[in-house]
Amino acid sequence: MAISRLSIGGGDLATEQVKGDAKHTSHAQVGDIWTSIQGGDDWNGMLDPINPLLKEEILWYGDFAQQCYDSFDNTYSPKYYGNSRRSKSSLGRRLELLRSGRGYQVTRYIYANTAVLKSFFKPKSGYSGAWMGYIAVCTDQKEIKRLGRRDIVVAWRGTETPQELMQNMKDILVPGTLSQSRQCPDIQTTFKPGVQIEKGFLSCYNSVYGDSVRSRHSARDIVVSEITRLLNEYKDEEDVSIPFTGHSLGAALATLNAYDIKQIIMKENGGKSIPVTVLAFASPRVGNLAFSQHLQEIDVKVLRLVNTWDVVPKVPGVFLNENFGWLTRFLHWLPWTYVHVGIPVTLDSSSSPVLKKSYNPASFHNLEVYLHLLDGFQGNNKLPFKPSGRDPALVNKYSDLLIEKLQIPSNWWAKRNKEIVKRIDGLLVYSPTTPTPVPLTPRMFYMRPSDSNSLWPEYIKSRKFQTILSVKHF
């Protein structure tokens, strides 16, 4: 079978050429089929087998969501807890480091009021509001030409604080009403009668805490005002896309956010059609049957990445959900009847030859595991696992899931690594944006194999680790 080359970052990605029309061949460019990649035809014919360009883009958006975790300060320092460890410009450089040539600028940070039992968790609970994600827009003209449009990304992180965990437990459906936007008071979302949303998700998205600088405005208020501003700034451009991405709680918030923004666009944009897509990793159920139906009616495209061994996508709605057919439709009015949205892409932890067998539910839920599984995913028709270039060492950032043969340290992602940036000479150096740490001695870090198509053992035997910087600060 013919082999074609795809550029991914600074290296090459070898993928098998799939026969069929233009959107299924690796010779096509992202700009040629971007509407299909964004779900314009519900990814018809692109998932089984998966289109290599589509997979590459989903992995890239997954990295947007992963940066929400990597940049979140959960060190329990009262001064910085619940905030981003990076400035917007630093986070933008981090995105560039992940894949050279990507010209995205972070324009706004998203904060949410996750306050529950303030007096009990105070002061280290994030009761004053927590950093939940960011909005980034592609500003590089060369990249815009490659993508075929102006891309505005909204990325959300998942549960990290005790407060957010308690919000997740509010698994009762409530009417989907939204507070009036303080920054854009004329902009409102019309909810279809009967639409209900999980109470905890809606609270994270919609509530404010007036005594907090971070949560003076709701997460909804922040995103609505920024998306409105960006759409006004780029109103003369013909093609614009707004993908939302997130993991776990972040996937639920991304879905709710996309539902909200799509209706605002329909009202405020003079009928201009702007694709709104959700790329959801490990998403729980968000709302009821009416919510799922209305999301489809207003043409919000949702692609759900689901690990078959992960518990989170199975909740809430364990006893009444979309799998119960007529019973779900008959009992749709109950506050525990949930229905999933969008199109699922089923991943399987047991398919990867480099993952250990694990009985820890958190292992199956890890976002880096999801991205590793997606990297080797070829289609829902049980095609064999075939890695396409993503470094497996990333799996062990926060876990110990890789087989011993690979000799990758477990939990190697130290908090100080969150401040590593690439210097102009190409070296990776420590550049703090929050309190200056104690000087570090040179460390040994796993480096990505130059040949991304190998299965890594030979590389590891010859170059297990490499000192990449012999300076005082790393």
MIPA-916901 format. One record per residue: residue in one letter; x negated, y negated, z negated of N, C-alpha, C in turn. Coordinates in pm, whole numbers, plus 32768, in hexadecimal, padded with zeros to 4 digits. Each point is the difference from the previous one (the first is absolute). Layout:
<nukols>
AXYZXYZXYZ...
</nukols>
This chain:
<nukols>
M7FAB8078800080557F8880007FA87F848000A80277F9B804A7FB07F87800C7FF47FB87F7BI7F8B7FC37FEB7FE87FB67F867FED7F6D8023S80457FA87FB67FEF7F7180157FC87FC47F80R7FCA7F88800A7FC37FBF7F8C80537F877FD9L80177FF57F7D80457F8C7FCB7FA37FB97F9FS7FFA7F7E80087FAC7FB37FA580497FEB7F7DI7FBE80247F91803A7FE97F7D7F927FC67FA8G800B7F807FDE7F967FBD7FB87F857FF98057G7F8E80267FC97F857FF9804C7FDE80838043G805080677FEE7FE0808380398068802F8061D7FED80798031805E803A8060805680687FBDL8078800B8031805C80667FD1802580578077A7FDC807F7FFA8020805B806D8089803C7FE7T80567FF48060808680397FF48023804A807FE804D80697FF0802B804A807580697FB0804BQ7FF17FFC8080805F7FB980538083804F8006V806E7FBD7FE580828040800180447FE28085K802E8066804080417FED808180897FC07FEEG80287FB3806280847FC27FF87FFB7F738036D80637FAD7FD880067F7980327F967FAA7FBCA80017F7D80247F947FA77FD47FF57FF67F6AK807280047FBA7FFA7FEB7F6F7FC8807A7FB7H7FEC806E80457FCA80777FC17F6F801A8024T7FC57FAB804F7F77801880297F9F7FA27FBCS7F8B80337FDF7F9D7FB07FBC7FC27F96805BH801F800480827FCD7F9A805B804F7F7E7FF0A807780067FC8804F7F887FEB7FC27FAC7F92Q80147F7E80077FD27FA57F9A80737FDD7FA3V7FDC7FD67F8580687FDE7F9E805C7F948038G7FC67F9D804380507F9280368065802D8068D7FE5806F8043805B80318067807C80427FC5I7FF0803B7F8A806F804E7FC680227FD37F72W7FE27F837FE0800F7FD57F75809180067FD0T80607FE98059808C80077FD5802580907FD9S7FC8806280458018808B7FDC7FBB80237F7DI7F877FCC7FEC7FB980187F83804B7FC47F8AQ80427F8F8017804F7FBF7F97808D803A7FF5G801B806F8045808080457FF2806E7FD0805AG7FDC7FBE806E80657FC9805A806480668031D7FD5807D8014805B806B802A800180707F99D7FF37FD97F808001805F7F907F928069800CW7F907FD9803B7F8B8057800E80238082804AN805F7FF4805B802B8074804C7F8E80388054G7FDE807F7FE97F968042804C7F737FDE7FD4M7FF17FB07F947F7B7FD57FD77FCD80497F84L805480537FC37FDC803C7F817FDE80948008D80268041806D7FEF809080067FD7802E808CP7F7F7FFB80247F8F7FDC7FA97FF67F697FEDI7FB87FD67F9B7FF77F737FE07FA57FB98064N802C7F8D802A7FB07FB0805B7F847FCC7FB7P7F87800E80387F867FD77FBA7FFD7F6B7FDEL80377FAD805980027F717FE480607FE17F8DL807180447FFD805E7FEE7F927FC080297F7CK7FBC80717FFE7FBF802D7F857F967F9E7FD2E7FB47FCD805F7F987F9F7FDD803D7F847FBFE806F7FD0803880417F897FC8803D801C7F77I803C80757FED803A80207F7C7F9280087F97L7F8F803D80247F8F80067FA47FD07F757FDBW7FFF7FA980627FD37F777FE7805F7FB97FA0Y8081800E801680607FC27FA47FFA80427F76G7FE080817FFC7FED80427F807F8B7FC47FB3D7F987FD880487F8F7FBD7FBE80287F787FC9F805D7FBC804480367F837FC9803C801A7F76A8050806A7FF6803F80227F807F98802D7F99Q7F9B804B802C7F9980307FA47FB47F8C7FC2Q7FEE7F94804A7FB97F8D7FCA804C7FBF7F8DC808380137FFB804D7FCE7F8E7FD580477F7FY7FE28080800A7FCF804B7F8C7F6F7FDA7FE2D7FAC7FFE80667F727FE97FEC7FE27F767FC6S80577FA1801D7FE97F767FD3804C7FDC7F82F8052805A7FCD80517FE17F8A7FAC800D7F81D800C7F9F7FA77FB47FFF7F83805380447F93N7FDC80797FDE8044804A7F957FA080207F8ET7FA17FA77FE87F9880167F9C802C7FDD7F73Y807B7FD57FEF80377FDE7F7E7FB87F8A7FBES7FC97FAB80517FCD7F807FCF80737F9D8002P802A7FCB7F8D80777FAA7FFD7FFA7F8B8062K7F867FD1801D7FF37F8C8057801A80228092Y7FDC8078802A80078022808E805E8074801EY803080437F9A805480768015807B7FDE8054G801D8055806180757FED80547FEC7FA38075N7F877FD280147FE57FA5806E7FAB8046806AS7FE37FB9806B7FA6803480667F717FE07FD9R7FA7805F80147F727FE97FE57FBF7FB28072R80497FE980697FC87FBD8074804E7F828023S7FB97F9F803480427F8D803B8039802A8087K80557FAE8039803C802380837F94800D806BS7F9D7FA77FFE7F95800880647FAB807C7FEBS7FE780247F817FB180787FE3804A807D802DL808480047FE9804E8073802D800180088097G80067F8E80427FF97FFF80937F7D80398032R7F937FDF7FBC7F7C803880277FFC80957FE7R8044802D7F968006808F7FE38046804A8071L806B7FC680358047803E80707FA68007807BE7FAE7F9980137FA28001806F7F98806E7FECL7FD680157F847F9B80657FE28033808B8022L808280177FEA80398084801A7FFB80228094R80197F9E80547FFE801A808F7FD97F808049S7F887FFD80327FCE7F87804080567FDA8078G800F7F7E8014804C7FCE807280907FE07FDFR802E80237F8780897FE27FDB80067F737FC6G80497FA8804280007F737FDA807A7FD67FB1Y8015803B7F8980727FDD7FAD7FD87F9E7F92Q80567F9F7FE87FEB7F9F7F96806E80117F97V7FD8800F7F828062800C7F9380347F747FE0T80827FEC800D80397F7A7FF0804A7FEB7F7DR802E806D7FC0804E7FEF7F857FFA807F7FACY7FF67FEE7F7D8009806E7FA3808F800E7FCDI8028807D7FE58086801D7FCF7FF780267F6CY804C7FBA7FAD800980207F72809080257FDFA8010805C7FA28087802C7FDB800E7FFF7F68N80797FE27FD3802080087F728028808F7FE0T7FAA80477FB9801C808B7FDD801D800E7F6BA802B7F927FC1800E7FFC7F6E806B80607FCDV7FD780597FA7805B80587FB67FC980097F72L80547FEB7F9D7FD680097F747F807FAF7FE8K80077F7E801C7F897FAC7FF87FBA80097F78S804E7FFB7F957FC57FFC7F7B7FB380817FE0F802A8070803B7FBF80807FE37F7B800D8049F7FFC7FD780807F88801280517FA07F8A7FFAK802D7F8E7FD17FAE7F887FFE7F7E80187FB3P7F8A7FCD802D7FF17FA2806F7FCA803E807FK7FEA808580047FB9803B8071805B804B805ES807B7FDA800B805E804C8051801F7FC08085G7FCA7F88801680267FBA807A80887FC37FF4Y802E7FE67F8480867FCA7FED800E7F77803FS7F8F7FBD801580057F7B803D800280088098G8009807980358003801180917F8380488030A800E805080657F8E804E80317FF07FEC8097W7F828008802C7FE27FF7808F802B80818043M80577FF68064803A8075803F7FD28017808FG7FC47F9C803E7FD68013808A7FE27F7C8043Y80077FFF80837FD87F888049803D7FFE808CI7FF77F8C803E802C7FED808A7F877FD68051A7FEA804280717F8E7FE28056802F7FF2808FV7FC17FA5804980247FE9808C7F84800B8057C8011803B80747F92800B805F7FE97F788042T7F877FCA7FF17FE17F7C80367F948003806BD7FC0807280127F96800C8062803D8017808BQ7FE17FA8805E803E800680847FDC807F804CK7F8780317FEE7FD8807C8043805180767FCAE801580017F7D804E806C7FC480937FF58025I80347F868006808B7FEB802980158035808EK7F9F7FE88057800A803280897FFF80988001R7FAB803D7FAC7FFB80927FFB8083803B7FCCL80387FC07F99807D80307FC480797FE48058G7FF67F9C805680707FDC805680647FA57FBFR7FE37FD17F85805E7FA87FB97FBC7FC57F85R80407F9E7FC47FD87FCC7F7E8038805D7F95D7FAB80327FA7802A80607F9C7FFE7FC17F75I807180087FBA800B7FCC7F77801C80777FA4V7FA180217FA9800980787FAB80257FD97F72V805E804A7FC580237FF07F737FE080847FBAA7FA07FFD7FA27FD1807A7FBD80257FFB7F6CW803280727FCD802A800D7F747FB680747FC0R7FDD7FF07F807FC3806E7FB78069804A7FAEG7FD880777FD0805980517FAF7FEE7FE77F6BT803680587FB080027FF07F6F7F7480047FC4E7FDF7F9A7FAF7F807FFA7FBD800B7FDC7F6DT806D7FC37FD5800D7FD37F758070804B7FB9P7FFE80047F7A806D803F7FB680877FC0801DQ7FFF7F7C8016807C7FBA801E803F80348081E7FAD801380658033802F80818033808F7FF6L7FBE80517FAE802F80887FEC808C80007FC2M80177FA67FA480857FF77FC180677FCA8062Q7FD77FA68057805C7FCF8067802C8073805BN7FA2805A801F802080728056806C80597FC3M800480017F7C805F80587FBB808E7FC97FFEK80137F86802E80877FC8800980418034807FD8020807F800180298042807D80977FFF8015I80427F967FD4808E7FEF801980137FA18075L80578023805B801D7FA9807280557F897FD4V7FDB7F898030804A7F867FE1801B7FB58083P80677FA98003801D7FB480797F867FB38030G7FE9800380817F8A7FC1803A80127F6B8012T7FF77FB57F95800A7F6E80067F777FC47FE6L7FE47F9180407F807FBE7FF480127F727FCDS7FA17FD27FAF80067F777FCF7FE07FA08072Q802D7F857FF07FE87F9B80667F6D7FD97FFFS7FC57FF680757F747FDC800A7FEB7F707FD2R7FA77FEC7FA07FE57F797FCE7FB37FAC8065Q7FA4804180487FAF7FB5805F80487FED8085C80608058801F804E7FF6807C809380107FDBP803E7F9C7FC08087800F7FCB806B80188069D7FE47FDC807D8065801280697FFD808D803BI7F9D804F7FDC7FF18085803A803B80697FA3Q805F804B8032803F80687FB18010807F8053T800780707FBB801680808041808E802E7FE8T8043802C806B808880327FF37FFC80977FEBF802E802B7F8B8005808F7FE480868038802CK7FF880708044807A80428029804780387F83P80847FF17FF8804A80367F8C7FE180947FEBG7FE680227F847FE3808C7FDF7F6E80217FF9V7FA97FA780317F70801A7FFB7FD07FF97F6FQ7FBA80697FD57FCB80047F797F6C80278003I7FB57FC67FA07F7080127FF87FDC80327F75E7F96804F7FF67FD1802D7F7D7FDF7F867FA9K803180007F867FF97F8B7FA87F717FD17FE7G7FA5805C7FE47F767FDB7FE37FBB7FBF8076F8012803880797FC27FC7807780357F73801AL80847FF07FF4803D7F7E80187FD07F997F9AS7FED802C7F847FD07FA67F987F727FD0801DC7FA8805D80277F777FDA80247FFE7F9C8073Y80578013805E80017FAE807980407F787FEAN80617FFA7FA7805C7F907FFF7FF97FA77F84S7FC880317F9280097FB77F837F8D7F9D7FEEV80167F9E7FA77F9D7F997FE07FEB7FFC7F6AY7F907FC27FD87FE47FEA7F737FC97F727FF6G80577FA47FD87FE17F7280077F897FD37FB0D7FDC80497F967F907FD97FAB7F79802B8039S80018044806F7F858034803C7FDE7FB68080V7F807FDD800D7FD37FC0807C800D80628074R7FE080807FE880048064806A808E801E802ES805E80067FA18087802C802180677F907FFBR7FD17F878010805E7F918007805B800E8079H7FCC803D8066804F8022807680038098800CS806D80358033800B809080127FA7802E8073A7FE5808380037FB580388071804B7FE48081R8083800B7FFB80537FE580757FEE7F70802FD7FFF7FA37FA37FF17F73801F7F7B7FE58045I7F9580417FCE7F7B7FED80387FFA80328090V8032807980187FF7803A808680597FB68063V80797FE07FD6805D7FBA805A7FC67F7A802CS7FCB7FB47FA27FCB7F7C80237F87800B805BE7FA980637FE77F87800D8052801F8034808BI80578064800A80258034808480487F948050T80567FB37FBF80457F9280437F9B7F9A8034R7F9D7FE07FAE7F997FA080287FB080338079L7FD8807E7FFA7FB08038806E804F800A8081L807E80287FF680538008807980157F77803CN800A7F9B7FAD800E7F7880337F7E7FD18042E7F8F80287FC47F7F7FDA80387FE880418088Y8030807C80107FE88049807D8080800F8052K805B7FA27FF28082800B80437FF67FFA8097D7F937FC780347FF17FF580917FC1807C803EE7FD6805E7FAE7FC280788035806B80678022E7FEC8042806F8067805B8033800B807F7FAED7F8F803A7FD8800180817FBB7FC57FF67F74V805280257F9D7FD780027F74803980807FC2S7FB480417FAA803180767FB97FEB7FEA7F6AI805A803D7FB07FF47FF57F6E8008808D7FC5P7F9080447FF2800080837FBC7FF27FF07F69F804B804F7FB57FF680067F6F7FC580877FDBT7FA480017FA37FC4807E7FD87FEF80047F69G800380797FC97FF0800F7F70800080937FDBH7FDB801A7F847FF780887FCE8050800D7F80S805280697FF5804C801C7F8780617F8D7FE3L7FF57FC27F8B80537F8A7FE27FF07F97806CG7F857FF080327FE77F9F806B804B8021807FA80128081801D804C8028807680937FDC7FF0A803580127F86808B7FDB7FE580137F69800EL7FA17FB27FC9800A7F6F800A7FEE7FD18090A7FAA8043804B7FED7FDE808E80818017804ET8046806E7FE1807F801E804580697F987FDFL800E7FDE7F81805F7F9A7FD67FDD7F79803BN7F807FE080017FD07F828038801E7FF58096A7FE7806D8049801B8000809180957FEE801BY805380417FB180927FF4800C802C7F6F7FEED7FC57FBF7F9F801D7F737FE37FD17FA58070I7F80800E80267FC47FA880648043800E8088K8023807B8026803F8015808280817FB0800CQ804F7FFC7F97807E7FB680067FE87F6A8003I7F987FD37FBD7FDC7F7280057FD47FDA808CI7FB08055803F7FD27FE5808980777FF8805FM805F805B7FF0807680028056804F7F7F7FF3K7FFF7FC57F8A804A7F847FE97FB57F868031E7F7F7FFC7FDD7FB47F8580107FB37FF58083N7FF5806C804B7FA78000807480487FF28085G807A7FD47FFA80497FE7807B801480798057G800D80747FC480198079804E7F8480418039K7F897FC27FEA7F85803A80337FE280827FB6S7FE38068804A7FE880837FC57F6D800C7FD7I7FE880157F7F7F7A80167FCC7FFE80897FBDP7FAB805C802F7FFD80857FC47FDA7FFC7F6DV804F80407FAD7FE3800F7F727FF480957FE4T7F8B802A7FD37FE0808E7FEE7FCF80197F73V802380757FCA7FCE802A7F7D7FAE80808013L7F847FFC7FD37FAB80777FFF7FED80257F6DA8053805D7FD2800E801E7F717FB880817FDDF7FA77FF97F9E7FB680757FD18039802B7F78A802E807D7FF9803280397F8280737FAF7FC6S805B7FD78055806D7FAA7FD1806B804F7FB5P802C7FCD7F8D8076803A7FC0807D7FD1804BR807280357FDE807E7FCD8039801B7F767FC7V80367FA98054800F7F737FDB80917FDB7FE4G805D80358050808B7FD67FF28061806E8024N807E7FD78012806B8060801A801780128096L806B804780238020801D808B80197F80804EA80497FA17FC5801D7F8180447F807FB3801FF7FA080047FA47F7F7FBE80177FB780418075S7FFC808480037FBD8046806C80407FE28087Q80857FFD800380487FE5807C7FEB7F71802FH80067FA27FA37FF07F7380267F727FE3802EL7F9E80417FC27F747FF0802A7FF1802A8092Q8042806B80257FFB80308089804C7FA4805EE80707FCA7FD480527FA880527FB77F808026I7FB37FC87FA27FB97F83801D7F78801A8041D7FE3807E801D7F8B802780507F7B7FEE7FB7V7FFF801F7F7F7F81800A7FB87FCA808E8012K7F89800A80377FC58084801B7FAC802C7F89V801980797FCF7FB980337F8C7FC080878022L7F7D80087FEC7FB8807F80107FCB80267F76R803180727FCC7FDC802C7F797F9A80718006L7F8C7FEB7FC57F9A80687FF48018804A7F7DV8017808480098027804F7F8C7FA8807B7FF3N7FC180107F8C7FB7807A7FE0806480637FC5T800980768038806480617FD57FF180277F6DW7F887FED7FC87FE780277F7580137F8B7F9FD801F7F8B8035800F7F887FAE808E7FF77FC8V800C7FE77F7E80827FF97FBE80467F7A8019V7FB37F95800B803A7F79800680657FED8072P7FE5802F807A80657FEF806A8082804D7FE6K800280547F9C8079804E7FE080597FBA7F99V7FD37F8D7FCF804D7FB77F9B800F7F6E802CP80607FB77FC3807080327FB0806780458059G806B802F7FC380678047804B7FE58093800DV7FCB803D7F957FDD808E8004807C80568018F80717FD87FC580778055800480627FDA8070L7FFA7F83802F80567FD4806E7FAD7FAC805FN7FE7803780767FB07FB880638029802A808EE7FB27FD5806280238017808D800580948024N7FC680567FB07FFD808F801D808280497FDFF805F7FBA7FC1807C80407FD680747FE78060G7FE37FC4807380637FF3806B80827FBC7FD7W80708047801680847FC67FE780147FD87F6FL7FBE80447FA1800F7FDF7F737FC67F757FE3T7F917FE180417FC47F7C7FF0805D7F948036R803D801A8075805C7F9D803A807E7FF17FAAF802B806D7FC280787FFC7FAE7FE77FB77F7BL7F8780117FCA7FE07FC57F7D7FA07F8A800DH80067FBB80727FA27F93801980117F8D7F9DW80707FF57FBD801D7F927FA57FBF80117F77L7FCE80787FE27FC080177F7E7F7A7FB77FF7P7FD97FD17F8A7F827FB57FF17F8480588000W800C808080237F8D805B80077FF580438089T804E7FD180627FFF803E80857FA37FB1805CY7F89803480157F9B7FBC80507FF180428089V7FD27FB080627FE8803380867F7C7FC58034H7FAA805580337F827FD2803B801C7FB38081V7F9F7FAE8028800C7FB3807B7F9280298061G80157FE280807F97800D80637FE0808E802BI7F8D800A80437FD2807E803C7F8B80377FAFP800B807B7FCF7F9280397FB17F92803C8056V7F867FF37FD17F8D804680387FCA80587F90T800A808280107FE2805D7F947F6E802A8002L7FB97FDF7F947F7580297FEE7FFB80717F9BD7F9180487FFD7FF780757FA97F73800B7FC5S7FF57FF27F7C7F7C80067FBF7FB980848019S804C806B800E7FC3808480137FC38011808BS801B7FA3805A7FCB800C80897F6E7FD6800BS7FD07FB07FA17F767FCE80087F9E80677FC8P7F988022804A7F9E80627FD17FA07FC77F99V80017F7D7FE77FA07FC57FA4803F7FD67F7CL8082801A7FED80427FDE7F82800B807C7FA8K7FE47FEC7F7F8012806D7FA18094801A7FE9K801F80757FD18087801B7FD280127FBB7F7AS806B7FB57FF380167FB27F86808C80157FCEY800F7FF97F7C8084800B7FC280257F7E7FB9N7FB37F99801D801B7F7C7FC880567FB18062P807C7FDD7FDB80597FB8805D7FC37F7E8033A7FAF7FBD7FAD7FC47F82802B7FA080148075S7FC68077800B7FA3801C806E80477FF98087F807A802D8006804B8001807D80367F768024H80017FA67F9E803C7F7C80157F9A7F968024N7F81801C7FF07F957FA0801980027FCC8090L7FF67F7C801180077FC680867F8A802C8056E7F89800A7FC77F8D802C804F8013808F8031V804580537FB1801F8088802E80607FF98077Y80637FA97FF7805D7FEE80707FB67FD7807FL7FA37FA27FF37FB77FD180767FA5806D8038H7FC780517FA77FAE8072802E80568065804BL8075801D7FCB805A8061804180317FCA8086L801E7F7F8005802B7FC4807E7F8F80048067D7F847FEE7FD27F8E8003805B7FF580868049G8022806D7FBB7FF88083803F808380318039F80697FAF7FF180868027802E80097FF98099Q803A8069803C801380008092809280018029G8057802D7FA8808D80018023805080537F9EN80847FEC80038058804A7FA5801480918028N7FC8802780728012808A802E7F90805C7FCFK7FC97FE07F897F9E80567FBE7F7F8014804FL7FD77F9A804A7F7E800780437F9280007F97P7F8D803D801C7F9580097F9A7FCA7F777FD9F7FCC7FF87F877FC67F867FCA7F817FDF804EK7FF87F8580337F8E7FDA80527FD57F727FDEP7F997FEE7FAB7FD37F797FDB7FD87FAF8079S80207F807FFE7FE37FAB80747FA17F8E7FDFG7FBF80037F8C7F987F9D7FE880007FBE7F78R8069800C7FB080027FBE7F7E7FA7804D7F9ED7FB17FB67FB47FA1803D7FA4804B80487F8FP7FEC80827FEF8046804A7F967FD57FD67F74A7F8A7FC17FF37FD07FD67F7C80617F9F7FBEL80507FBB804F80617FA07FC8806780457FA9V801880808017806280497FAF7FD87FFF7F6DN7F7E80087FE67FCF80087F767FEB7F797FBEK80347F96803A7FF17F7C7FC2803880017F73Y807980377FF1804280017F7D8026808D7FD5S7FC080648039802980897FE27F8B8060800AD801D807F7FEF7F9D806A8010804180708052L801D7FE2807D804E805B80537FB280428070L7F887FCE801C7FB38039806E7FB7807E7FD2I7FF7806180597FBD807F7FDF7F6D7FE67FDFE7FC780597FAD7F787FEE7FCF7F9A80008072K80208045806C7FA3800B80707FD97F788038L805A7F9F7FF97FE37F7B80357FA77FAF7FA3Q7FF980277F817FA97FBE7F9F80197F697FF7I80807FDA7FFC80267F747FEF80237FEA7F6DP7FC47F9E7FBD80207FE97F7380947FE07FEDS8037802B7F91808A7FDF7FE080097F737FC6N806F7FBE801D801C7F7B7FC97F897FA18010W7FC77FFE80787F887FB18016801B7F6B8011W807F7FDC800E80207F7280177FF97FB47F7BA7F907FC27FE37FF27FB07F8680427F798012K802F7FC67F9480487F80800A7FAA7F94803DR7F7D80057FE57FA97F9880397FFC80088098N801D807580397FFE800D8092806D7FAD8041K80637FD57FB2806C7FB080387FCE7F788030E7F877FDC7FD97FCA7F7E80287F8F800C8066I7FF38075803F7F9680128063802B7FC48086V7FA97FAF803880197FC380837F878018805AK80147FEE80817F928012805E7FBD7F79801CR7F7C7FFB7FED7FB57F86801B7FED7FEE8096I7FD07F8B80257FEE7FE3808E7F96805B803ED7FA580337FAD7F99805B8034803180918002G807F80177FDB8039808580097FFA80517F80L7FBB7FCE7F9A7FF580497F83807B7FE97FA9L802280657FAE806F7FF57FA37FCC7FCB7F7BV803A7F927FCF7FD17FC17F8580747FE27FA4Y7FE27FEF7F8080657FE07F9D80187F6A8001S807D7FD6800D80227F728005807D7FE97FADP7FF27FEB7F7E80757FF87FA780507F818014T8084800D7FF0805A7F8C8002803C7FEB7F76T7FEF80637FA8802B7FF77F757F84800B7FA9P8007800E7F7D7F8A7FF17FA97F85804C8032T7F8C7FBD7FF77F84803C802D7FDB80767FA6P7FE98076803A7FE180767FAF7F6D80057FD7V7FE0805F7FAD7F7680197FDC7FB5802E807DP7F857FCD80197FB6802A80787FF98097800BL800F802E80788004809080197F7C8030803AT7FDE807B7FE47F8B803F803D802B80408082P7FA68019805C80268040807E804880847FE5R8067801B804C804D807B7FF17FF780528081M8020807E7FF68005805880748090800E802AF80207FE2807B80888008803080078055807EY806E8048800B80188053807580147FA7807AM7FBB801F806C800C7FB2807A804A80508069R80497FBB80558050804180667FA780428069P801C807980297FAF8042806880067FB18081S7F8E7FFC80457FFD7FBA8080805280498069D800680847FF48050804F805D8087801E7FBFS80657FB180218082800E7FBD804B807D802DN7FCD804580658048807480327FD280827FBCS7F967FF97FB27FD180787FBC8056801A7F85L7FF080757FC5804B80207F867FAC7FE37F85W7F937FB280127FB27FC37F957F9C80567FB4P800980867FF77FA280497FA97F6D7FED8024E7FDE800980827F747FF480277FC97F777FDBY80557F9A80157FD87F777FDD7FE37FF67F6BI8058803B7FAF7FF57FF57F707F8380487FCDK7FDE8071803F7F8A804B7FD67F817FAD8017S7FFE7FB8806D7F877FB680227FFD7F757FC0R80767FC27FEF80077F7A7FC780787FFA7FA3K7FF180397F8D807080077FA380297F747FD4F7F9C7FB17FD880197F777FD97F8E7FAA8036Q80167F7E7FFF7F997FA8803480017F7F7FB3T7F8B7FD47FD57FF97F7E7FBE800B7F96806CI806A7FB27FF980197FA2806F7FD47F747FDFL7FD87FE77F867FD47F797FDF7FA380047F87S7F877FD5800B7FA380037F917FEB7F737FCAV806C7FC37FD27FFB7F7D7FC28042800B7F77K7FF27F987FB0803280077F78809680097FFDH80457FAF8051809280038005802D80558075F806180567FEA80368051806E808F7FD88018
</nukols>
